């Protein structure tokens, strides 16, 4: 029997950023030696507080802002020395709803395609509009559309030249919950079609719901890059809440040193433990409580959300275990 050897060939990152820095004329250091690889076909969420450098990073990759130092490749093309080819690979949906108010949906999306030197392709434009639930609005002037529909038009314009990379800068800002859910489904469909998605968001649940990997940026520094599930497993904490039969005025000295907190006016004990440890310490805690005659009537556990992890990382303020994927 003939044996076949299958080799997995790692494709280069679709975006490769090395030692990227940006210092504005005022002296403000917006980005500080950022290293980052975005993998093909992933949804990458970039999180950070206002002024952290998210939009500056996106605008540099998209050719809107000039870098001070470093190098950026978009699908193998240098954004400075080969900017036309690089820009042709990228679609950008900005935060602002800036659209041609008196143009129709069809004409503005078709015009955007032409700006990138692409030949007319009515079938492709129709496909994009249908996927974004805009086909029945194709002859409407943009000024007549709702905010959610206008944001979809911006996405259609960004996709008009068939980019391989799509930046979504706060894609659901000002969009109601129902439309936000629809937007998430649309982004997943785009990813499934082969488009790499990079999004910034203030909605932590959006990153938790959609992203394959998370990057956190603070004060111009990329402080962590990690798979979402791995990040939550590494940095997440679990908590056990014990509802007491009789309230306590304080935590007994015999329990000193344990990660315990008295909550609900003394009616509950909150025990925090590390999900990575082999021993949670819960059995020892329950044994100690029984020995002290402290009875509880109910208990339940909860796990840290991505928001908890994000807040703790930003407050730490320094890069911890940031890495660049191979």
C-alpha positions in Angstrom: 0.0 0.0 0.0 1.3 3.4 -0.9 1.7 5.8 1.9 1.0 9.5 1.4 2.5 12.2 3.5 0.4 15.3 3.9 2.2 18.5 4.6 0.5 21.5 6.1 1.9 24.7 4.6 1.4 27.7 6.8 0.2 30.7 4.8 1.8 34.0 5.6 -0.3 36.4 7.6 -2.6 38.6 5.6 -1.5 41.6 7.6 2.0 41.8 9.1 2.9 44.8 11.3 6.4 45.2 12.7 7.7 47.9 15.1 5.0 50.3 14.1 5.2 53.7 15.7 3.3 56.9 15.2 4.3 60.3 16.7 2.1 63.3 15.8 3.5 66.8 15.2 2.3 67.7 18.7 4.6 65.1 20.2 1.8 62.8 21.1 3.1 59.1 20.9 0.0 57.4 19.5 1.5 54.0 18.8 4.7 52.5 20.3 6.5 49.7 18.5 3.5 47.6 17.7 4.0 44.0 16.4 1.0 42.1 15.1 0.1 39.4 12.6 -3.5 39.0 11.4 -4.2 35.5 10.1 -6.1 34.9 6.9 -9.8 34.3 7.3 -10.1 35.2 11.0 -12.2 37.7 12.8 -9.8 39.8 14.9 -11.2 42.2 17.5 -9.1 45.1 18.7 -10.2 46.4 22.1 -9.0 49.5 24.0 -10.3 52.6 25.7 -10.8 55.9 23.9 -7.4 57.3 22.8 -5.7 53.9 23.0 -4.6 54.0 19.4 -7.1 51.7 17.7 -8.2 54.1 15.0 -4.7 55.3 14.4 -3.6 51.8 13.8 -6.4 51.1 11.4 -5.8 54.4 9.5 -2.2 53.7 9.1 -2.8 50.2 7.6 -5.5 51.7 5.3 -3.2 54.5 4.1 -5.0 57.4 5.7 -2.4 58.3 8.3 1.4 58.1 7.7 3.5 55.9 10.0 6.5 57.4 11.8 8.5 54.2 11.7 8.1 50.5 11.2 6.6 48.4 8.4 3.2 47.1 7.4 2.4 44.5 4.8 -1.1 43.9 3.5 -1.4 40.6 1.7 2.4 40.8 1.0 2.3 44.4 -0.3 4.1 47.2 1.6 1.6 49.9 2.4 4.2 52.6 1.7 6.3 51.4 -1.3 3.5 49.4 -2.9 0.5 51.4 -1.7 -1.8 51.0 -4.7 -1.7 47.2 -4.5 -1.9 47.2 -0.7 -4.9 49.6 -0.7 -6.7 47.5 -3.3 -6.7 44.6 -0.9 -8.4 46.6 1.9 -11.9 47.7 2.6 -12.6 50.2 5.4 -15.9 50.9 7.2 -15.3 54.1 9.3 -17.1 55.1 12.4 -18.7 58.1 10.9 -21.8 57.7 8.8 -20.4 59.8 5.9 -22.3 58.9 2.7 -23.5 60.7 -0.4 -26.9 61.7 0.8 -28.4 62.5 -2.6 -27.0 59.4 -4.4 -28.9 56.1 -4.7 -27.5 53.0 -3.0 -26.7 51.4 -6.3 -24.9 54.4 -7.8 -22.7 55.1 -4.7 -21.6 51.5 -4.4 -20.9 51.2 -8.1 -18.9 54.4 -8.0 -16.8 53.2 -5.1 -15.9 50.1 -7.2 -14.7 52.4 -10.0 -12.5 54.4 -7.7 -10.3 51.3 -7.3 -10.0 50.8 -11.1 -12.3 47.8 -11.1 -14.5 47.3 -14.2 -18.3 47.5 -13.9 -19.8 44.3 -12.6 -23.5 44.6 -12.0 -23.8 40.9 -10.9 -21.2 41.4 -8.2 -22.8 44.7 -6.9 -26.2 42.9 -6.9 -24.7 40.0 -4.9 -23.2 42.4 -2.3 -26.5 44.4 -1.9 -28.5 41.2 -1.5 -26.1 39.8 1.1 -26.5 43.0 3.1 -30.3 43.1 2.7 -30.0 46.3 0.7 -31.4 45.0 -2.7 -34.9 46.4 -2.1 -33.3 49.8 -1.3 -31.0 49.9 -4.3 -32.9 52.8 -5.9 -33.4 54.8 -2.7 -31.5 57.9 -2.0 -29.2 57.4 1.0 -30.7 60.3 2.9 -33.9 58.4 3.2 -32.4 55.4 4.9 -32.2 54.6 8.6 -28.9 54.7 10.5 -28.6 50.9 10.4 -29.2 50.8 6.7 -26.6 53.6 6.1 -24.0 51.6 8.0 -24.8 48.6 5.7 -24.3 50.9 2.7 -20.8 51.8 4.1 -20.0 48.1 4.3 -21.3 47.6 0.7 -19.0 50.4 -0.5 -16.1 48.9 1.4 -16.7 45.5 -0.3 -17.4 47.0 -3.8 -13.8 46.4 -5.0 -13.7 42.8 -3.7 -11.1 43.3 -0.9 -9.5 40.4 1.0 -9.3 42.4 4.2 -12.2 44.4 5.8 -11.7 46.9 8.6 -14.8 47.6 10.7 -14.3 50.6 13.0 -17.0 50.5 15.6 -19.4 48.8 13.1 -22.5 48.7 15.4 -22.1 52.1 17.0 -25.6 53.7 17.2 -27.3 50.5 16.0 -30.1 48.9 18.0 -29.8 45.5 19.5 -31.8 43.7 16.8 -29.8 45.3 14.0 -26.6 44.5 15.9 -27.4 40.8 15.9 -28.1 40.9 12.2 -24.7 42.7 11.7 -22.9 40.0 13.6 -24.5 37.3 11.3 -23.5 39.3 8.3 -19.9 39.6 9.5 -19.7 35.8 10.0 -20.9 35.2 6.5 -18.2 37.5 5.1 -15.6 35.6 7.1 -17.0 32.3 5.8 -16.6 33.7 2.2 -12.9 34.2 2.8 -12.7 37.9 3.9 -10.5 38.6 6.9 -12.3 40.9 9.4 -10.6 43.3 11.8 -13.0 45.2 14.0 -12.7 47.7 16.8 -15.6 47.9 19.3 -16.6 49.3 22.6 -19.1 46.5 23.0 -17.2 43.8 24.9 -20.0 41.3 24.2 -19.5 41.9 20.5 -15.9 40.7 20.7 -16.9 37.9 22.9 -19.6 36.8 20.5 -17.7 37.2 17.2 -13.9 37.2 17.5 -11.5 34.4 16.9 -8.7 36.3 18.5 -8.5 39.4 20.7 -6.0 42.2 20.9 -6.0 44.7 23.7 -4.3 48.1 23.1 -3.7 50.7 25.8 -1.8 54.0 25.6 -0.4 53.0 22.2 1.0 49.7 23.2 -0.4 46.3 22.3 -0.5 44.6 25.7 -1.9 41.2 24.8 -2.8 39.2 21.7 -4.5 35.8 22.2 -7.1 33.4 21.0 -10.3 34.4 22.7 -10.9 31.1 24.4 -7.3 30.8 25.6 -7.4 34.4 26.9 -10.5 33.7 28.9 -9.1 30.5 30.2 -5.7 32.0 31.2 -7.0 35.2 32.7 -10.5 34.3 33.7 -11.5 33.7 37.3 -14.3 31.7 38.7 -16.3 32.8 41.8 -18.3 30.7 44.2 -21.1 32.6 46.0 -22.4 31.0 49.2 -25.7 32.4 50.6 -25.5 32.2 54.4 -28.2 31.0 56.7 -27.2 33.6 59.3 -25.3 36.9 58.4 -21.7 37.5 59.4 -20.4 40.8 60.7 -16.9 40.0 59.5 -14.9 37.1 58.0 -13.6 34.9 60.9 -9.9 35.0 61.6 -9.7 31.2 60.9 -10.5 32.0 57.3 -7.9 34.8 57.0 -5.7 34.4 54.0 -8.4 32.8 51.8 -9.7 34.8 48.8 -13.0 35.5 50.5 -15.2 38.6 50.5 -18.3 39.3 52.5 -21.1 40.6 50.3 -24.8 41.4 50.4 -24.6 43.0 53.8 -23.0 40.0 55.4 -25.5 37.5 53.9 -23.1 35.9 51.4 -19.5 34.9 51.0 -17.7 35.3 47.7 -14.8 32.9 47.0 -12.6 33.5 44.0 -10.4 30.8 42.6 -8.1 30.3 39.6 -9.4 28.1 36.8 -5.9 27.1 35.9 -5.0 25.6 39.3 -5.4 21.8 39.8 -6.9 22.4 43.3 -9.7 25.0 43.6 -9.6 24.9 47.4 -13.4 24.6 47.5 -13.4 21.3 49.4 -11.1 22.8 52.0 -13.3 26.0 52.3 -16.5 24.0 52.9 -14.7 21.8 55.5 -13.5 25.0 57.4 -17.0 26.5 57.2 -18.5 23.4 58.7 -15.9 23.4 61.5 -16.8 26.9 62.3 -20.5 26.2 62.3 -21.2 28.5 59.4 -24.1 27.1 57.4 -25.1 28.1 53.9 -28.4 27.6 52.2 -27.4 28.0 48.6 -24.3 28.3 46.4 -23.6 29.0 42.8 -20.6 29.7 40.6 -19.9 32.2 37.9 -17.0 32.9 35.5 -15.3 36.1 34.5 -16.6 37.7 31.3 -14.3 39.2 28.7 -15.2 42.6 30.1 -13.7 41.7 33.5 -10.5 40.5 31.7 -10.3 43.6 29.6 -10.7 46.0 32.5 -8.0 44.1 34.5 -5.6 44.2 31.5 -6.0 47.9 30.8 -5.7 48.8 34.5 -2.5 46.8 34.7 -1.2 49.2 32.0 1.9 47.3 30.9 2.4 44.6 28.2 2.2 41.2 29.9 2.4 38.2 27.5 1.8 39.9 24.2 2.8 37.6 21.3 3.0 37.6 17.6 1.5 34.6 15.9 3.8 32.7 13.6 
